[in-house]
C-alpha cells in the first residue's frame, strides 16, 4: 500500500483560493466587455505599470528588440523553433482528409479546416518565457491559421526583447505588449482597437487560466491549464540529487506548482528529501521553489511498480518523468499524462524549451481526457456528405422518415419524404403527427 512521506496542502484551502480567483476574473471580464480599451488600459497601468496609445508593436519597435539580442541568442531561438516546426509538420502529415463511398450512391467525408484567427498568450511578467511563442505561434502557423496574434506582458517596464524576437521569428501577425486577464480578454472579446480572435491558446498564471475558462464558448481554447505540475516515477537506478534537481526545476515556476515523487524505494525518497533541502539553500529561485515544495510537494512510496503506475494514473500529472529499470513499460502502460519524459538523459526542461514537443499541456487532472497543444488543435475536422443517385436518396429517405417519426419530428420526416416522392417515385402522404409510423406506411 502506498504511503506518503510528505503530503501537499489541504484541498479545501486550494478550493477557496480558486473561488477568489473566479470572482476576480468574472468582474474584470465584465468590465472589459463593457468599456473595452479604456478598461484594458486601466488594468495594464495597474498591474504592469504599462500604458501607450496602441499596445501593438510597430515594425520599427520589433526590429529594435531584435537588435538587442546577440547572434548566439537569435541562433538559439532559431534552433528551438526549427525543432518545434519540424515536429508540428510531422504531426500534421499524419492527418488526412477523407472521402469514402459508404454505400452505393452515398459519399461521406471530412475536410481539415484551419482556425481562421488565433490569439496566443505568452507569459512573461516574472520570467521572459519566450518558449511559449514557439509552441503556440509556430504550431498555429504550421496548421495554416490565417491570423495569429500574440500578447505578452512588459518585462521590467518595456517589451521583453527575447519574447518579441521569438514571436516575430515564429511568424506572429500582430504583437501586443499586454499581460494578464486584460490580454486574453482583449483578444477574445475584442475592443475598439483589437479585433477578436476565434481561439485562445497558451499557458499563464491562475488568473489567465481562469479567464480562458470563463471565455470558453465565446472562443475556443487549447485546454484548461493551471500551475505547472511535475511527477517523477523513479527507482534506485537513479539518485536523490537527480530527482531533487528535476523536482525543483519545475517547482521554481511558481509557488503553487505541484512536484511529486513516486518511488518504490524509501531510501531514494529520503535521499531526495535531503537533497531538496540542500538545493533549496543554494538555488537562486529557491524562495519560490521552497513555497511550492512546502505547500504542494509530495513523496509517495509504493510497494511495487504496478502500484507506482496506478498512483501516476490517479495523479494524472502534466509532466511525467520516468527514471526506472523499465521506462518503456511505463510508456506503454501509463494512460493519464500530459507529456512523458523517459530515462535519466531526458528531462522536462528539454520539452519545455527546445526538443520540439509542445509544452502547453493539461493540468489539474485534465490529462484524464485530453492531451496537450498540437497542430491538430488548430484544425477543425468538418464533415460533409453527398447523395449522388436517386435510388440512394429514396432508400436513405425511407429509413430517415421512419426514425424521425419515432422521435416525433414531423418536419424532419417530411425532409426525407419529399425526396422519397421525387427520387423514388413513391406517392407517400405528407407526414402528420397521427403516429410514429404514419408517414412510412
MOUR-V965207 format. One record per backbone hydrogen bond with DSSP energy under -0.5 kcal/mol. NH is the residue of the N-H (numbers start at 1). CO is the residue of the C=O. Records with the same first field share a line. If there is no record, write none. Layout:
NH=CO ; CO
This chain:
3=301
5=3 ; 299
6=299
9=295
14=10
15=11
16=12
17=13
18=14
19=15
20=16
21=17
22=18
23=19
24=20
25=21
26=22
27=23
28=24
29=25
30=26
31=27
32=28
33=29
34=30
35=31
36=32
38=35
39=36
40=36
41=37
42=38
43=39
44=40
45=41
46=42
47=43
48=44
49=45
50=44
57=175
62=58
63=59
64=60
65=61
66=62
67=63
68=64 ; 65
69=66
74=70
75=71
76=72
77=73
78=74
79=75
80=76
81=77
82=78
83=79
84=80
85=81
86=82
87=83
88=84
89=85
90=86
91=87
92=88
93=89
94=90 ; 91
95=92
98=110
100=108
102=100 ; 106
103=106
106=103
107=105 ; 386
108=100
109=384
110=98
111=382
113=111 ; 380
114=112
115=378
118=147
119=199
120=149
121=119 ; 201
122=151
123=121
129=123 ; 127
130=128
132=129
133=130
134=130
135=131
136=132
137=133
138=133 ; 134
139=134
140=136
141=137
142=138
143=139
144=140 ; 141
145=140
147=116
148=146
149=118 ; 147
150=174
151=120
152=176
153=122
155=158
156=154
158=155
161=159
164=160
165=161
166=162
167=163
168=164
169=165
170=166
171=167 ; 168
172=167
173=148
174=148
176=150 ; 174
177=55
178=152 ; 176
183=179 ; 180
184=180
185=181
186=182
187=183
188=184
189=185
190=185 ; 186
191=194
197=187
198=117
199=117
200=220
201=119
209=205
210=206
211=207
212=208
213=209
214=210
215=211
216=212 ; 213
217=219
218=215
219=215
220=198
222=200
225=223
230=258
231=319
232=260
233=231 ; 321
234=232 ; 262
235=323
238=235
243=239
244=240
245=241
246=242
247=243
248=244
249=245
250=246 ; 247
251=247
252=248
253=250
254=251
257=254
258=256
259=296
260=230
261=298
262=232
263=300
264=234
269=265
270=266
271=267
272=268
273=269
274=270
275=271
276=272
277=273
278=274
279=275
280=276
281=277 ; 278
282=278 ; 279
283=279
286=283
289=285
290=286
291=287
292=288
293=289
294=290
295=291
296=292
297=293
298=259
299=6
300=261
301=3
302=263 ; 300
308=304
309=305
310=306
311=307
312=308
313=309
314=310
315=311
316=312
319=229
320=339
321=231
322=320 ; 341
323=233 ; 321
330=326
331=327
332=328
333=329 ; 330
334=330
337=335 ; 367
338=317 ; 318
339=318
341=320
343=322 ; 341
346=343
350=347
351=347
352=348
353=349
354=350
355=350
356=357
361=359
363=224
365=316
366=363
367=316
368=365
369=366
370=366
373=360
377=374
378=374 ; 375
379=376
380=113
382=111 ; 380
383=381
384=109
386=107
388=105 ; 386
389=105
393=389
394=390
395=391
396=392
397=393
398=394
399=395
400=396
401=397
402=398
403=399
404=400
405=401
406=402
407=403 ; 404
408=404
409=404
410=408
413=409
414=410
415=411
416=412
417=413
418=414
419=415 ; 416
420=416
421=417
422=418
423=419
424=419 ; 420
425=421
426=420
428=426
438=435
441=437 ; 438
